[in-house]
Amino acid sequence: MTFVIDTSLTVAWIYEDERTGEIEALLSRVHRKGAEVPAIWRLEVANALQQGMKRRRIDLSGRAQAFALLEGLNISID
């Protein structure tokens, strides 16, 4: 079965206050088995992180770390 993730799940991996055990388990699953994302996912994630910077939920360093985390995942664009 293919696992499809969206931006809201992706952002929950990044922001500490949204992270739960279930969210961590899904991140682990994506590390192990990969996932698919919609074609617009990269733009949506970039926008969410930019909005997070404006709201001071994340800084420039945190944004860079988030992009590094996401680049290390086995994600295919549908």
N, CA, C and O atoms as a printed pandas DataFrame, in Angstrom:
     atom_number atom_name residue_name chain_id  residue_number  x_coord  y_coord  z_coord
0              1         N          MET        A               1    0.845   -1.180    0.000
1              2        CA          MET        A               1    0.000    0.000    0.000
2              3         C          MET        A               1    0.889    1.241    0.000
3              4         O          MET        A               1    1.857    1.314    0.757
4              5         N          THR        A               2    0.566    2.203   -0.836
5              6        CA          THR        A               2    1.306    3.451   -0.911
6              7         C          THR        A               2    0.840    4.395    0.188
7              8         O          THR        A               2   -0.354    4.529    0.456
8              9         N          PHE        A               3    1.799    5.033    0.806
9             10        CA          PHE        A               3    1.530    5.986    1.869
10            11         C          PHE        A               3    1.656    7.382    1.289
11            12         O          PHE        A               3    2.703    7.730    0.742
12            13         N          VAL        A               4    0.608    8.188    1.397
13            14        CA          VAL        A               4    0.594    9.546    0.856
14            15         C          VAL        A               4    0.570   10.527    2.018
15            16         O          VAL        A               4   -0.253   10.406    2.926
16            17         N          ILE        A               5    1.473   11.496    1.986
17            18        CA          ILE        A               5    1.509   12.511    3.045
18            19         C          ILE        A               5    1.161   13.873    2.461
19            20         O          ILE        A               5    1.323   14.117    1.266
20            21         N          ASP        A               6    0.685   14.745    3.327
21            22        CA          ASP        A               6    0.356   16.099    2.902
22            23         C          ASP        A               6    1.163   17.104    3.733
23            24         O          ASP        A               6    1.962   16.728    4.591
24            25         N          THR        A               7    0.935   18.362    3.458
25            26        CA          THR        A               7    1.697   19.424    4.111
26            27         C          THR        A               7    1.426   19.492    5.599
27            28         O          THR        A               7    2.348   19.744    6.375
28            29         N          SER        A               8    0.203   19.277    6.018
29            30        CA          SER        A               8   -0.091   19.385    7.456
30            31         C          SER        A               8    0.670   18.337    8.259
31            32         O          SER        A               8    1.130   18.631    9.362
32            33         N          LEU        A               9    0.814   17.141    7.740
33            34        CA          LEU        A               9    1.611   16.118    8.417
34            35         C          LEU        A               9    3.086   16.507    8.397
35            36         O          LEU        A               9    3.786   16.369    9.400
36            37         N          THR        A              10    3.544   16.984    7.272
37            38        CA          THR        A              10    4.942   17.389    7.143
38            39         C          THR        A              10    5.289   18.481    8.143
39            40         O          THR        A              10    6.332   18.415    8.794
40            41         N          VAL        A              11    4.441   19.467    8.269
41            42        CA          VAL        A              11    4.684   20.570    9.196
42            43         C          VAL        A              11    4.675   20.076   10.646
43            44         O          VAL        A              11    5.409   20.597   11.487
44            45         N          ALA        A              12    3.855   19.085   10.929
45            46        CA          ALA        A              12    3.815   18.528   12.287
46            47         C          ALA        A              12    5.137   17.865   12.654
47            48         O          ALA        A              12    5.483   17.805   13.833
48            49         N          TRP        A              13    5.883   17.366   11.671
49            50        CA          TRP        A              13    7.213   16.816   11.954
50            51         C          TRP        A              13    8.178   17.913   12.360
51            52         O          TRP        A              13    9.122   17.663   13.111
52            53         N          ILE        A              14    7.957   19.108   11.880
53            54        CA          ILE        A              14    8.918   20.194   12.056
54            55         C          ILE        A              14    8.674   20.994   13.331
55            56         O          ILE        A              14    9.621   21.322   14.046
56            57         N          TYR        A              15    7.431   21.305   13.615
57            58        CA          TYR        A              15    7.124   22.139   14.777
58            59         C          TYR        A              15    6.951   21.285   16.030
59            60         O          TYR        A              15    6.101   20.396   16.083
60            61         N          GLU        A              16    7.760   21.571   17.017
61            62        CA          GLU        A              16    7.761   20.801   18.271
62            63         C          GLU        A              16    6.379   20.705   18.912
63            64         O          GLU        A              16    5.995   19.645   19.406
64            65         N          ASP        A              17    5.636   21.804   18.904
65            66        CA          ASP        A              17    4.346   21.817   19.589
66            67         C          ASP        A              17    3.269   20.997   18.873
67            68         O          ASP        A              17    2.179   20.807   19.413
68            69         N          GLU        A              18    3.561   20.516   17.678
69            70        CA          GLU        A              18    2.610   19.692   16.936
70            71         C          GLU        A              18    3.023   18.223   16.906
71            72         O          GLU        A              18    2.278   17.369   16.424
72            73         N          ARG        A              19    4.203   17.941   17.421
73            74        CA          ARG        A              19    4.745   16.581   17.358
74            75         C          ARG        A              19    4.161   15.698   18.458
75            76         O          ARG        A              19    4.153   16.074   19.630
76            77         N          THR        A              20    3.679   14.532   18.073
77            78        CA          THR        A              20    3.140   13.553   19.010
78            79         C          THR        A              20    3.812   12.205   18.719
79            80         O          THR        A              20    4.575   12.077   17.761
80            81         N          GLY        A              21    3.526   11.224   19.538
81            82        CA          GLY        A              21    4.053    9.889   19.293
82            83         C          GLY        A              21    3.607    9.333   17.956
83            84         O          GLY        A              21    4.381    8.684   17.253
84            85         N          GLU        A              22    2.365    9.588   17.612
85            86        CA          GLU        A              22    1.833    9.111   16.335
86            87         C          GLU        A              22    2.533    9.791   15.156
87            88         O          GLU        A              22    2.841    9.154   14.149
88            89         N          ILE        A              23    2.773   11.083   15.297
89            90        CA          ILE        A              23    3.466   11.834   14.244
90            91         C          ILE        A              23    4.881   11.292   14.070
91            92         O          ILE        A              23    5.345   11.112   12.944
92            93         N          GLU        A              24    5.571   11.031   15.187
93            94        CA          GLU        A              24    6.921   10.467   15.143
94            95         C          GLU        A              24    6.916    9.090   14.478
95            96         O          GLU        A              24    7.821    8.766   13.709
96            97         N          ALA        A              25    5.902    8.286   14.772
97            98        CA          ALA        A              25    5.792    6.953   14.172
98            99         C          ALA        A              25    5.619    7.053   12.656
99           100         O          ALA        A              25    6.189    6.255   11.911
100          101         N          LEU        A              26    4.846    8.017   12.207
101          102        CA          LEU        A              26    4.663    8.203   10.766
102          103         C          LEU        A              26    5.953    8.656   10.094
103          104         O          LEU        A              26    6.262    8.227    8.981
104          105         N          LEU        A              27    6.703    9.517   10.764
105          106        CA          LEU        A              27    7.997    9.948   10.224
106          107         C          LEU        A              27    8.934    8.751   10.103
107          108         O          LEU        A              27    9.633    8.604    9.101
108          109         N          SER        A              28    8.946    7.912   11.108
109          110        CA          SER        A              28    9.774    6.711   11.071
110          111         C          SER        A              28    9.369    5.798    9.914
111          112         O          SER        A              28   10.217    5.225    9.232
112          113         N          ARG        A              29    8.075    5.676    9.710
113          114        CA          ARG        A              29    7.571    4.841    8.604
114          115         C          ARG        A              29    8.026    5.394    7.253
115          116         O          ARG        A              29    8.420    4.637    6.366
116          117         N          VAL        A              30    7.970    6.708    7.105
117          118        CA          VAL        A              30    8.407    7.316    5.845
118          119         C          VAL        A              30    9.908    7.093    5.652
119          120         O          VAL        A              30   10.351    6.839    4.532
120          121         N          HIS        A              31   10.692    7.186    6.723
121          122        CA          HIS        A              31   12.133    6.894    6.624
122          123         C          HIS        A              31   12.367    5.473    6.123
123          124         O          HIS        A              31   13.232    5.241    5.278
124          125         N          ARG        A              32   11.596    4.525    6.646
125          126        CA          ARG        A              32   11.792    3.114    6.308
126          127         C          ARG        A              32   11.226    2.729    4.943
127          128         O          ARG        A              32   11.878    2.036    4.164
128          129         N          LYS        A              33   10.008    3.185    4.665
129          130        CA          LYS        A              33    9.286    2.676    3.499
130          131         C          LYS        A              33    9.041    3.697    2.398
131          132         O          LYS        A              33    8.657    3.333    1.287
132          133         N          GLY        A              34    9.260    4.965    2.697
133          134        CA          GLY        A              34    8.997    5.989    1.702
134          135         C          GLY        A              34    7.537    6.412    1.691
135          136         O          GLY        A              34    6.706    5.860    2.412
136          137         N          ALA        A              35    7.247    7.393    0.865
137          138        CA          ALA        A              35    5.889    7.919    0.743
138          139         C          ALA        A              35    5.773    8.684   -0.564
139          140         O          ALA        A              35    6.759    8.968   -1.243
140          141         N          GLU        A              36    4.544    9.002   -0.884
141          142        CA          GLU        A              36    4.270    9.840   -2.047
142          143         C          GLU        A              36    3.643   11.145   -1.578
143          144         O          GLU        A              36    2.992   11.211   -0.535
144          145         N          VAL        A              37    3.858   12.167   -2.374
145          146        CA          VAL        A              37    3.286   13.482   -2.079
146          147         C          VAL        A              37    2.684   14.045   -3.361
147          148         O          VAL        A              37    3.096   13.672   -4.459
148          149         N          PRO        A              38    1.702   14.947   -3.221
149          150        CA          PRO        A              38    1.157   15.612   -4.407
150          151         C          PRO        A              38    2.210   16.529   -5.039
151          152         O          PRO        A              38    3.158   16.945   -4.373
152          153         N          ALA        A              39    2.041   16.830   -6.294
153          154        CA          ALA        A              39    3.012   17.645   -7.025
154          155         C          ALA        A              39    3.246   19.009   -6.388
155          156         O          ALA        A              39    4.347   19.550   -6.493
156          157         N          ILE        A              40    2.255   19.568   -5.742
157          158        CA          ILE        A              40    2.356   20.897   -5.164
158          159         C          ILE        A              40    2.971   20.894   -3.745
159          160         O          ILE        A              40    3.155   21.957   -3.153
160          161         N          TRP        A              41    3.282   19.722   -3.210
161          162        CA          TRP        A              41    3.763   19.556   -1.830
162          163         C          TRP        A              41    4.959   20.440   -1.503
163          164         O          TRP        A              41    4.956   21.100   -0.464
164          165         N          ARG        A              42    5.974   20.476   -2.348
165          166        CA          ARG        A              42    7.177   21.289   -2.057
166          167         C          ARG        A              42    6.828   22.765   -1.896
167          168         O          ARG        A              42    7.327   23.432   -0.990
168          169         N          LEU        A              43    5.987   23.260   -2.760
169          170        CA          LEU        A              43    5.588   24.668   -2.657
170          171         C          LEU        A              43    4.785   24.925   -1.389
171          172         O          LEU        A              43    4.976   25.942   -0.722
172          173         N          GLU        A              44    3.893   24.012   -1.061
173          174        CA          GLU        A              44    3.085   24.171    0.152
174          175         C          GLU        A              44    3.948   24.130    1.407
175          176         O          GLU        A              44    3.737   24.916    2.330
176          177         N          VAL        A              45    4.915   23.221    1.448
177          178        CA          VAL        A              45    5.808   23.135    2.612
178          179         C          VAL        A              45    6.657   24.399    2.717
179          180         O          VAL        A              45    6.809   24.952    3.805
180          181         N          ALA        A              46    7.207   24.856    1.605
181          182        CA          ALA        A              46    8.009   26.081    1.624
182          183         C          ALA        A              46    7.170   27.254    2.122
183          184         O          ALA        A              46    7.653   28.071    2.906
184          185         N          ASN        A              47    5.936   27.344    1.680
185          186        CA          ASN        A              47    5.054   28.411    2.127
186          187         C          ASN        A              47    4.746   28.288    3.619
187          188         O          ASN        A              47    4.737   29.288    4.337
188          189         N          ALA        A              48    4.493   27.069    4.082
189          190        CA          ALA        A              48    4.206   26.861    5.507
190          191         C          ALA        A              48    5.400   27.252    6.367
191          192         O          ALA        A              48    5.226   27.845    7.431
192          193         N          LEU        A              49    6.601   26.929    5.921
193          194        CA          LEU        A              49    7.792   27.300    6.686
194          195         C          LEU        A              49    8.014   28.816    6.662
195          196         O          LEU        A              49    8.435   29.404    7.658
196          197         N          GLN        A              50    7.732   29.431    5.529
197          198        CA          GLN        A              50    7.850   30.897    5.453
198          199         C          GLN        A              50    6.854   31.562    6.404
199          200         O          GLN        A              50    7.193   32.523    7.095
200          201         N          GLN        A              51    5.633   31.048    6.434
201          202        CA          GLN        A              51    4.639   31.584    7.361
202          203         C          GLN        A              51    5.069   31.340    8.811
203          204         O          GLN        A              51    4.848   32.182    9.682
204          205         N          GLY        A              52    5.680   30.188    9.058
205          206        CA          GLY        A              52    6.200   29.902   10.391
206          207         C          GLY        A              52    7.277   30.881   10.808
207          208         O          GLY        A              52    7.364   31.251   11.979
208          209         N          MET        A              53    8.099   31.302    9.861
209          210        CA          MET        A              53    9.128   32.307   10.169
210          211         C          MET        A              53    8.477   33.650   10.492
211          212         O          MET        A              53    8.893   34.339   11.424
212          213         N          LYS        A              54    7.470   34.014    9.730
213          214        CA          LYS        A              54    6.772   35.281    9.991
214          215         C          LYS        A              54    6.118   35.285   11.369
215          216         O          LYS        A              54    6.056   36.317   12.037
216          217         N          ARG        A              55    5.631   34.116   11.784
217          218        CA          ARG        A              55    4.961   33.999   13.089
218          219         C          ARG        A              55    5.934   33.654   14.224
219          220         O          ARG        A              55    5.537   33.456   15.372
220          221         N          ARG        A              56    7.213   33.591   13.864
221          222        CA          ARG        A              56    8.290   33.300   14.827
222          223         C          ARG        A              56    8.160   31.913   15.459
223          224         O          ARG        A              56    8.530   31.711   16.615
224          225         N          ARG        A              57    7.643   30.985   14.704
225          226        CA          ARG        A              57    7.590   29.588   15.160
226          227         C          ARG        A              57    8.880   28.864   14.803
227          228         O          ARG        A              57    9.217   27.840   15.397
228          229         N          ILE        A              58    9.594   29.410   13.827
229          230        CA          ILE        A              58   10.828   28.818   13.330
230          231         C          ILE        A              58   11.732   29.944   12.853
231          232         O          ILE        A              58   11.256   30.974   12.377
232          233         N          ASP        A              59   13.032   29.743   12.981
233          234        CA          ASP        A              59   13.963   30.753   12.477
234          235         C          ASP        A              59   14.656   30.223   11.215
235          236         O          ASP        A              59   14.353   29.125   10.748
236          237         N          LEU        A              60   15.578   31.007   10.674
237          238        CA          LEU        A              60   16.242   30.636    9.432
238          239         C          LEU        A              60   16.991   29.312    9.573
239          240         O          LEU        A              60   16.962   28.478    8.668
240          241         N          SER        A              61   17.651   29.128   10.689
241          242        CA          SER        A              61   18.376   27.888   10.941
242          243         C          SER        A              61   17.408   26.706   11.030
243          244         O          SER        A              61   17.685   25.634   10.491
244          245         N          GLY        A              62   16.297   26.896   11.697
245          246        CA          GLY        A              62   15.290   25.847   11.807
246          247         C          GLY        A              62   14.699   25.485   10.461
247          248         O          GLY        A              62   14.411   24.320   10.186
248          249         N          ARG        A              63   14.524   26.482    9.634
249          250        CA          ARG        A              63   13.997   26.223    8.288
250          251         C          ARG        A              63   14.989   25.395    7.482
251          252         O          ARG        A              63   14.599   24.470    6.770
252          253         N          ALA        A              64   16.269   25.730    7.594
253          254        CA          ALA        A              64   17.307   24.964    6.891
254          255         C          ALA        A              64   17.342   23.524    7.399
255          256         O          ALA        A              64   17.501   22.595    6.607
256          257         N          GLN        A              65   17.196   23.328    8.702
257          258        CA          GLN        A              65   17.167   21.986    9.271
258          259         C          GLN        A              65   15.946   21.216    8.774
259          260         O          GLN        A              65   16.026   20.019    8.499
260          261         N          ALA        A              66   14.829   21.908    8.664
261          262        CA          ALA        A              66   13.608   21.263    8.173
262          263         C          ALA        A              66   13.793   20.787    6.734
263          264         O          ALA        A              66   13.423   19.663    6.394
264          265         N          PHE        A              67   14.364   21.643    5.894
265          266        CA          PHE        A              67   14.592   21.242    4.507
266          267         C          PHE        A              67   15.568   20.063    4.432
267          268         O          PHE        A              67   15.394   19.171    3.603
268          269         N          ALA        A              68   16.595   20.055    5.294
269          270        CA          ALA        A              68   17.545   18.943    5.316
270          271         C          ALA        A              68   16.851   17.641    5.725
271          272         O          ALA        A              68   17.104   16.586    5.143
272          273         N          LEU        A              69   15.976   17.724    6.728
273          274        CA          LEU        A              69   15.217   16.544    7.151
274          275         C          LEU        A              69   14.391   16.011    5.995
275          276         O          LEU        A              69   14.403   14.811    5.718
276          277         N          LEU        A              70   13.683   16.888    5.327
277          278        CA          LEU        A              70   12.779   16.472    4.253
278          279         C          LEU        A              70   13.543   15.920    3.055
279          280         O          LEU        A              70   13.079   14.989    2.397
280          281         N          GLU        A              71   14.714   16.490    2.769
281          282        CA          GLU        A              71   15.507   15.997    1.647
282          283         C          GLU        A              71   16.030   14.585    1.910
283          284         O          GLU        A              71   16.297   13.834    0.972
284          285         N          GLY        A              72   16.174   14.229    3.182
285          286        CA          GLY        A              72   16.676   12.913    3.537
286          287         C          GLY        A              72   15.618   11.812    3.505
287          288         O          GLY        A              72   15.936   10.640    3.706
288          289         N          LEU        A              73   14.377   12.179    3.258
289          290        CA          LEU        A              73   13.300   11.199    3.216
290          291         C          LEU        A              73   13.137   10.616    1.820
291          292         O          LEU        A              73   13.447   11.267    0.823
292          293         N          ASN        A              74   12.652    9.396    1.759
293          294        CA          ASN        A              74   12.379    8.722    0.497
294          295         C          ASN        A              74   10.981    9.110    0.034
295          296         O          ASN        A              74   10.012    8.386    0.261
296          297         N          ILE        A              75   10.894   10.256   -0.615
297          298        CA          ILE        A              75    9.588   10.798   -1.020
298          299         C          ILE        A              75    9.522   10.884   -2.543
299          300         O          ILE        A              75   10.422   11.419   -3.189
300          301         N          SER        A              76    8.454   10.355   -3.092
301          302        CA          SER        A              76    8.214   10.416   -4.534
302          303         C          SER        A              76    7.061   11.381   -4.793
303          304         O          SER        A              76    6.065   11.398   -4.069
304          305         N          ILE        A              77    7.220   12.169   -5.824
305          306        CA          ILE        A              77    6.167   13.120   -6.187
306          307         C          ILE        A              77    5.233   12.452   -7.177
307          308         O          ILE        A              77    5.664   11.898   -8.189
308          309         N          ASP        A              78    3.928   12.514   -6.864
309          310        CA          ASP        A              78    2.923   11.896   -7.722
310          311         C          ASP        A              78    2.517   12.871   -8.809
311          312         O          ASP        A              78    1.675   12.547   -9.645
